[in-house]
C-alpha cells in the first residue's frame, strides 16, 4: 500500500466522537437500520455503554474507556495527577470491570494511570492528551496492519472474516477489516465472505453494512456454513481480530473463531489474526489463563426480541473462545508479523513477559 492509497474511500465511519465535554458513541445495537449516537457525559455512562455493547471491539473499548477516565476527571478536585489518581481509582475500576476479556481495556486504563501519575497541576489536560493519543495511535496502527496483512495475501484470493473488526471496532479503518480493505484496494482480494456471528449478529448487522458503505462487495453466510465454504475452495484466508493475544500466541476472540481455525487447518487454508500490539498480553502465558466472559443466556433464546425457544430450556452463552497458536499461520500487528506463532517468536517481537511484582 503506497502513499496514494485513498483512505477516505475505505474509512468513512467513526464510532467514537469526543466533543470536549462529553463522549458520543455510535450505538451499534441499533445498526444497520438506525444510525444513532449515545451521549455519555459521565464516566459511569461510558462503563455502562461498554458493558451493554453500545460500543464494542477491543480497540474501541479501550479508547472509550480512556475518554471515560477523562470524564471521571471532571468530577474530582486535586492538586496534581497523583492525588487525582487516588480519587479516580473507583471510577477506573468500574470501567475496567465492564468487559474483562478484552485486554485493550486494562491497557488503555493503565496508560491513563501512568499519564496522571506523572502530571502536575495540568493533570486534566494531561489525561485528555493521553486519551487522544490512544485514539490517534490506534488509527495509525490499523493502517499499518492493513498494509502488512494484505502483503501476505496472493492476488485473486477469497477471504472469510468473523464478527466485526472494522472501523466500528476501532478508531477507524479496522484490524482484520483493515487488511480486507487494503487487500481489495490492491486487487489481492476478489471475494469477501462474512459470518453472521451469533448471537449478537456482528457480522450480519455490522460487517457487511460497513463493507457495503465502502463499496466492497461481501457475501453473508450462516456461521454453520463456514466449513462447507472452505471445502468448496472459495476462501484462501480466514482473517479475524483478537481480544487478547497471549505470550505463547494463543488468541481469545469472538466465540466461533476456534472452530474456524480448526476448519481452515483441515482444509489447507490459512488463518490470520490481526490486532494492535496493545492486544498482546505477554503477562498471560497461554489461553488457559484467560477469563472467558459469559453473557445472559437469554441472548440465545430468541432473535430480534422474539423468543424462539421453549420455556424452561437452558442456554450457555460464552462470548469468546481461545484459538491455540498451533492453528494460527500469522499474527499481524503494527510492529510486524509473527508467522507460525509460538512463545519464542512472540518474545522476539514483543519482548519478554513482565516480571511479577
N, C-alpha and C positions, 0 to 999 in steps of 0.2 A: 504494500500500500504506500503510495507516494504522497507528496505534499499537495497534489492536485485532487486528492480524494475529497469528494463532496460530502462532508459530514452532515451538513444541514439536510440533505436529501434523505439520509438514513437515520436521522436523530432528531425527531420532532417533538418528543414527549418529555415532559418534566414532571415527575410525581411529587417533588418536594419543592416548596417555594417559601423562602424566608422573606418576611415582609418588614422586618425591622422591629416590630413589636409583637408579632405572632408568627406561627408556622402554619402554612396551608399544605394539606396532604390530599393528593388525589385519591378519592375513595374507591379503592379497587374492588370492593364488594359490589359496587353498582355497575361496573363495566360489564359488557361493552355498550349497554343501551342508554346509560346516563353518565355523563362526564361531570362530576361534582367534586368540589374541594371541601374538605373539613377544616375549619379554622380552629387551631389549638392556641389558646392564649396562656395556658399554664402547663407546667411540666407533667402533672398527673394526667392531663388530657392526652399528651403525647404517649405516655405509657399505656393508657387505655387503647389508643389508636393502634399501637404496635401489637398489643395482645389480641385485639379484635380483628386483625388483618386488614384494617383500613389501609395501612402501609405494610408491604411485605417484600421479601427478598433480602438476603443477608446484608449486602452493602447498604441498601436503602434504610434498613432498620438501624444500622449503625449511625448513618447520617442524621436520621430523625432523632435518635437518642442524643446525639451531640447538641442539636438545636434545643432539645428538651432540657438539657443541662443549662443552656443559655437562658431559657425561660425561668428555670428554677432560680438562677442567679438574680433575677429581677425582684425576687421576693425576700431576700435576706440583706442584712447590713453587715459589713465587715470592713476592717481597716486595710486588710491585704488578702491575697489569694489563699494563704494558708489558713487564716481564720474563716474565710468564706467556705473553703473546702470542708471544714468540720461541720459547718451549719448546713451545707448542701448534701452531706452524705446520705441522709434518709431518702431524699428525692432521687439521688443517683442509684441507690439500691432498688427503689421501686421501678425505675427504668430498666435496670439490669434484669429484674425478675420477669419482665413482660414476655420475653421469649428466650429460654435458657439455652437452646441448642446452638443458635447462630452465634459464632464466636465474634463476629464483627461488632455485635452489640457491646460485649465486655471490652473489646479492643478500643472502640471509639470512646467509651466512658473512661478507660484508663488514660487515653490521650488527654481528655478533658481534665482529669485529676492532675496529671503532670503539668499541664499548662497553668492551672490555677495555683498549684503548689509553689511555682516559681514566680508568680506575679506579685506586683506591688499594689499600689493604690488604684492602678488601672485594671484591676483583675476582671471586671466585667467586660472591658474591651478585649482583654486577652482571651477570655472564653469565646467571645464572638469570632475573633480572628481564627482560633483553632477550629471551631465548627466549620467555618468557611473553607479552611484549608483541607479538612477531611473531605468535604464535598468536591472541591476542585481536584484534589489528588485522585479521587475515585474516577472522575470523568477521564482524566488523562490516562490512568491505568487501563480503563476499559478500551480506549482507542489503541493503546499499545498491545493489549491482549488480542484484539481483533486482528491486528497485523500478524502477530506471532502465530496464532491458531490457524488462520487462513493459509499460512505458508505450508502447513502440514497436509493440506487437502489437495488432491490432484484435480486438475480441470475436468469438468463434466461430472462431478460427484453428486451423489444424493446424501442428505443428512437427515437424521431424526433427532428431535430435541424433546425434552420433558419439562413440565412445569413452566414457569416464566422466568427468564433470565435476561430480560431486555432492559430498555430504558425504565420501565415501570419498577424494576427491582434494584435500580442503581441510581447514581446521579445522572446518568444518560448513557446512550449507546448500548450498554449491556455487556454481560460477560459472555456466556455461550451465544446469545443472540448477536453480540458484537462480532464474534467470529463469523456467524452466518451472514450478517450484513456485509462485512468485509469480503467474505468469500463470494457472495452474489455479485458485489460490485466489481470484483476482479475476474468474473467469469469462471471461477473454480467450482461454484455450487450451482447445479442446474435444477435440483429437486429438493424441496424442503417439506418435511413431514413433522407434525406436532402431535404429541399425545394429548388427550383431553385432560388428563391428570385429575382423577377423582380424589377426594370428594368435593374439593373447592373449585375444580374445573379451571385451574390457572391456564392450562393450555388452550382450551376452547374459548374461554372468556377473554383472556389477556394476550396470549402469544400470537394467535392468528389475527387478532384485532390490531396489534402493533404492526405486524408484518404487512397487513393489508394497507394500513395508513402510509407505509413507506413504499408501497407499490411492489412488494415482494410476494410472489405467488406461493402460497403454502397450502398443503393438504392436511386436514384434520383427520386423525384416526382415533378409534377407541383404544384405551390402554391395552386391552386384551388382544389387539390386532398387531402389536409390535413384532412379535416373533414371526408371525406369518409374513409381514412386510420384509423383515430381514432375510427370511428364507427365499423370497422372490427375487432378491438381488437389487432392490430399488435403493438400498441405503448402503453407503460405504463407511460412514462415520456416524456414531451416536455422540452428540455433543451436548453436555449438560453443565450446570453450575454446581456450586457446593455451598453448604452452610458451615462446614468445618472440615479442615484437612489436617490429619494427624501427622506426627513425626515420622511414621513409617509409610505414609502415603495412603492410608485408609481414608475414605471420604464419606462424610454424612451429607445426604442431600434428600430432596423430597421423596417421600415413600413411592416406591416403584422404580427407583433408579437402579437398585441392586439387581432386580430381575432383568432389566435392560442390559446390564453389563454381562450377566450370565449368558443371555441370548446372543449378544454380539460376539462373545468369545466362541460360542458353539458354532456360529455361522461364519466364522472367519472374518468378522468385521472389526473395525477399530472403535475404540472408546476414549473420548477426550473429556476431561474435566477442566473447566475454565473458571478461575476465581482470582480476585486480587490477593496479594500476599498477606493482607490483613485477615484473610480467612484461614491462613496456615497457622496452626496451633502446635508449635514444637513442644509445648509443655504437656501435651496429651500424647502418650506414646503410641496408642493404637485405638481403633474404633471401639474396642471393648470397653473403653473408659468414657465414652460419650454418653451423656444423659439424653435419652430419646424422649422428646416431648410427646405427650398424648393429649388429644383434644376430646371434646364432648362426643361420646359415641353417637349421639343423636344426629350428627352430621352425616352419618351413613344410612340413616333410616328413612331418608326422603330425598327428593330432588326439587329444587326451587321452592322449598317451603311446604311441599305436598308430601305427606307420608306415603311411602311405597312398601313398607314392611309391616307385617302383622304385629299387633300389640304383644308385648312380652318377649320379643326376640332381643337377645343381647348383641352388642357390637363391640369391636375392638378397633380403635382409631389412632394408631401411631402416625405421627406427621412425617417422620424421617426414617430412613434406613441407612445402613452402612455398607458401602461397596469396598471390598478388600482391594488393597493396592495391586494384588496379583492379577486382577481383572482389568486394570486401567493401562492404556497404552501411553497416554500423555497427560500430565497436569500442566496447564498453561497459566502462568501469572505474568504480571508486568515485569517481573525480574528476569524471567526466562522460562524455558520449557524443561520439565523433568520427564524424560521418557522412561518407560518401564519403572515407575517409581518404587523405591524401597528406602529404608532408613538411611543408608549411606548416600544415595543420590539426593534425598531431601536435605541432609546435612550439608552437602556440598553447595547447595544454592541458598539455603536459609540459615545455615549456622547450626551450632549445637543447641540442644534443648536448654532452657534456662535452668540455673541451679536453684533448687528449692531453698527458700529462706529458712 
